[in-house]
Every structure is written in C-alpha cells, then in structure tokens.
C-alpha cells in the first residue's frame, strides 16, 4: 500500500541531502533541459505568475542544484499539518516506506529523495501535452499491483491510470446544515493530518482508515464506495 499526495509550490533549502535518488532521472532531466530554454517572460506566462516568482524559478532552473531532502523541502499547508519532523522514528520510517509525493518534475518523490527546488504543477502543458500525460506511461506500470491511497488533488492523481492501478480516493467534506462543501485549504489540512494519522498508527490496510476521527471528521459508509472513502464533519 502506498499513499500519494501533491507537492507544494513553496519549498525551502534543507541544509542536507536525502539518502535516495529520484526514480526517473532521465525523464526529469529531459523536462529540466526543456525548462532551461525558457526565459523569465516565458516562465511568467507558462506558470501564470508575477515577475518575482518567474525570476526565482528561472534562477532555480538555470542553476539547478539537487541537494535537498524532499520531506524537509516542501513547506505548504498540507506539509505543515503533516509535521513530519515532530514524528517519532518509527512513524518517519513508515512514511519512508509508504509515502509518495507526486511531482511534475520528478513523477514520484520519496521522502528520502535528494531533489532540487522547483515549481512545476502537473496540470500544465509542455510540448502540447499535460505533464500528467508525460508521466502516466512511467508511473502506471511502476505502481501496478499496489493499492494507492489517494490524498492528492486530481491534477496529480490523474497521472496514474486508475483502470490499471487500484486507487482509493479519500474525500473530506464539511456538512453545513445538510450542504456538503470541500474548501481547498481545509482539504489540504486534512490530507496532511490523515498522512500523519497513518504514520502514527502504522496503517497497512485501507479498511483501517475508517477509524480516522481527527478534527471531528467521521467515515461515512453511506457516501463511501470501494474506491472512494468519504469523511464528513458537521459544522
């Protein structure tokens, strides 16, 4: 069983490398070589960002420096609520075994991989193809035979062919007087907290996820299916 989550757009230098290397170096290098051909204006248009963010990522790509441990490099909301540094050694070992961070540049990033700082959402097009379609022919056979607990956004989980890989998608919803809502930041928070729950409890079987009750969310057996686990919180 593997857990997939999305990366964050925000990253920091970690001060130390990981102990493993990314799984698909040739594909990553080909994408990086392509991105190095973009000037700052190209990147601003490609990412739909301002000049400051475009300049930062232009510098990152031109001077790409893979020397950061992945689990410590991502700093987004989801990762803050996962809070991996505060986990005990056994829980961190669980993450190293089970957690995959999906990536537009690397395809899959493991917590111990040594990576560079980058910005490359999977929902963008490169050479006329969405990045998810660049990665699907590599990621699908690699993950075939695994059960995937999907805590990633659709942008990233679509890089895996669900017809060939067993994927169980976890959904969090707020019940506001009968109206179900899925605020983006709430979803990011709860995805991080569920990964933490799985690590702390050493979850090895999907059915054991039904015991998750963090922040007053409860598994809803009526809304859930074999491939979608729905958790509801009344507000």
C-alpha positions in Angstrom: 0.0 0.0 0.0 1.3 3.4 -1.0 0.0 6.9 -0.1 0.1 9.7 -2.7 -0.1 13.4 -2.0 0.5 16.5 -4.1 3.7 18.6 -3.6 3.6 22.2 -2.5 4.6 25.1 -4.7 6.6 26.6 -1.8 9.9 25.0 -1.0 13.0 25.8 1.2 16.6 24.7 1.3 17.0 21.9 3.8 20.7 22.1 4.5 21.2 18.4 3.9 20.6 15.8 1.2 18.4 12.7 1.4 19.6 9.1 1.2 17.9 8.1 -2.0 17.8 9.4 -5.6 14.6 10.1 -7.6 13.2 7.1 -9.5 13.1 8.5 -13.1 16.2 10.6 -13.6 16.3 10.5 -17.4 12.7 11.8 -17.7 13.3 14.5 -15.0 16.5 15.7 -16.8 14.7 15.9 -20.2 12.0 18.1 -18.6 14.6 20.2 -16.8 16.5 20.7 -20.1 13.3 21.9 -21.7 12.6 24.3 -18.9 16.1 25.8 -19.1 15.2 27.0 -22.6 12.6 29.4 -21.1 13.5 33.0 -20.4 11.8 34.8 -17.5 9.0 36.1 -19.6 8.3 32.6 -20.9 8.1 31.3 -17.4 5.8 34.1 -16.2 3.4 33.1 -19.0 3.9 29.4 -18.5 3.2 29.5 -14.8 0.8 32.5 -14.9 2.8 34.2 -12.2 4.3 37.6 -11.5 7.8 38.7 -12.3 9.2 37.8 -8.9 8.1 34.2 -8.9 9.2 33.8 -12.6 12.7 35.2 -11.8 13.0 32.9 -8.8 12.2 29.8 -10.8 14.3 31.0 -13.8 17.3 31.1 -11.4 16.4 27.7 -10.0 16.2 26.0 -13.4 19.3 27.7 -14.8 21.4 26.8 -11.7 19.6 23.6 -10.7 21.1 22.2 -7.5 19.7 18.9 -6.3 20.9 18.7 -2.7 17.8 18.9 -0.6 16.0 16.1 1.3 12.5 16.0 -0.1 10.5 15.6 3.1 12.1 18.7 4.6 12.0 20.8 1.4 8.2 21.1 0.8 6.6 23.8 3.1 3.0 24.1 2.0 -0.1 23.9 4.2 -0.5 20.2 3.9 3.1 19.6 4.9 2.7 21.9 7.9 -0.2 19.8 9.2 1.7 16.5 8.5 4.5 18.0 10.5 6.9 15.1 9.8 9.8 16.5 11.9 7.8 16.0 15.0 7.0 12.3 14.4 8.9 9.6 16.2 11.4 7.4 14.3 9.0 4.6 13.7 6.4 6.9 12.2 9.1 8.6 10.0 10.2 5.1 8.8 6.6 4.4 7.9 6.5 7.5 5.7 9.7 6.5 4.1 8.2 3.1 3.2 4.7 4.2 2.1 4.6 7.9 1.1 4.9 9.1 -2.5 4.9 12.8 -3.3 3.6 13.3 -6.8 5.7 15.8 -8.9 5.6 17.5 -12.3 9.4 17.4 -12.4 10.1 14.0 -10.8 7.0 12.0 -11.3 7.2 10.5 -7.8 9.3 11.8 -4.9 10.0 9.7 -1.9 10.6 11.4 1.5 14.3 10.5 1.5 15.0 11.5 -2.1 17.5 14.2 -2.8 15.9 16.9 -5.0 16.3 20.4 -6.3 13.9 23.3 -5.6 11.4 23.8 -8.4 7.9 24.8 -9.4 6.2 22.6 -11.9 2.4 21.9 -11.4 1.3 18.7 -13.1 -1.7 20.5 -14.7 0.5 22.5 -17.1 1.2 21.6 -20.7 4.7 21.1 -22.1 5.2 20.3 -25.8 1.4 20.3 -26.2 0.9 17.6 -23.6 -0.3 17.9 -20.0 2.5 16.9 -17.6 0.3 14.1 -16.2 0.3 12.6 -19.7 4.1 12.8 -19.9 4.3 10.8 -16.6 1.4 8.4 -17.0 3.3 5.8 -19.1 6.0 5.7 -16.5 4.0 5.9 -13.3 1.3 3.5 -14.1 3.4 0.4 -14.7 5.6 1.3 -11.8 2.6 1.4 -9.4 0.8 -1.6 -10.9 -0.1 -4.1 -8.3 -0.1 -1.6 -5.5 -3.1 -0.3 -3.6 -2.9 3.5 -3.7 -4.5 5.7 -1.0 -5.0 8.9 -2.9 -4.7 12.1 -0.9 -3.6 14.1 -3.9 -5.6 16.5 -6.0 -7.0 15.3 -9.3 -4.3 17.3 -11.1 -1.7 14.8 -9.7 -3.7 11.6 -9.3 -4.7 11.7 -12.9 -1.0 10.9 -13.7 -1.9 7.3 -12.8 -4.2 5.2 -14.9 -7.0 4.1 -12.5 -8.1 1.3 -14.9 -4.7 -0.4 -14.3 -3.9 0.6 -10.7 -6.2 0.2 -7.7 -6.8 3.7 -6.3 -8.8 4.6 -3.2 -9.5 8.3 -3.2 -10.1 10.0 0.2 -12.6 12.9 0.3 -13.2 15.3 3.1 -16.5 17.3 3.3 -18.0 19.8 5.7 -21.7 19.3 6.4 -23.2 22.8 6.9 -26.8 22.1 7.7 -27.1 19.5 5.0 -24.9 21.2 2.4 -21.7 19.4 1.7 -18.6 21.6 1.0 -15.0 21.0 0.3 -12.9 24.1 1.0 -9.5 23.9 -0.6 -7.4 24.8 2.4 -9.5 22.5 4.7 -8.8 19.7 2.3 -5.0 20.4 2.3 -5.0 20.5 6.1 -6.9 17.2 6.5 -4.8 15.4 3.9 -1.7 16.3 5.9 -3.4 15.2 9.1 -4.5 11.9 7.6 -1.0 11.1 6.4 0.2 11.8 10.0 -2.6 9.6 11.4 -1.5 6.8 9.0 2.1 7.1 10.1 1.4 7.3 13.8 -0.9 4.2 13.6 1.1 2.3 11.0 -1.9 1.7 8.8 -1.3 -1.2 6.4 -4.8 -1.9 5.2 -7.3 0.5 3.6 -10.1 -0.7 5.8 -8.3 0.5 8.9 -8.7 4.1 7.6 -12.4 4.0 8.7 -11.2 4.6 12.3 -9.9 8.1 11.4 -11.7 10.7 13.6 -9.2 13.6 13.7 -10.8 17.1 13.9 -14.2 15.5 14.3 -14.3 14.0 10.9 -16.1 10.6 10.6 -16.1 8.0 7.9 -19.4 7.9 6.2 -20.2 4.4 5.0 -23.3 5.6 3.0 -21.5 8.1 0.9 -18.3 5.9 0.5 -17.7 3.2 -2.1 -14.9 0.7 -2.6 -12.8 3.3 -4.4 -13.8 6.5 -2.6 -13.7 7.0 1.2 -15.8 10.0 2.3 -15.3 11.7 5.7 -17.8 14.2 7.0 -17.5 16.9 9.6 -20.6 18.7 10.8 -20.2 22.4 11.3 
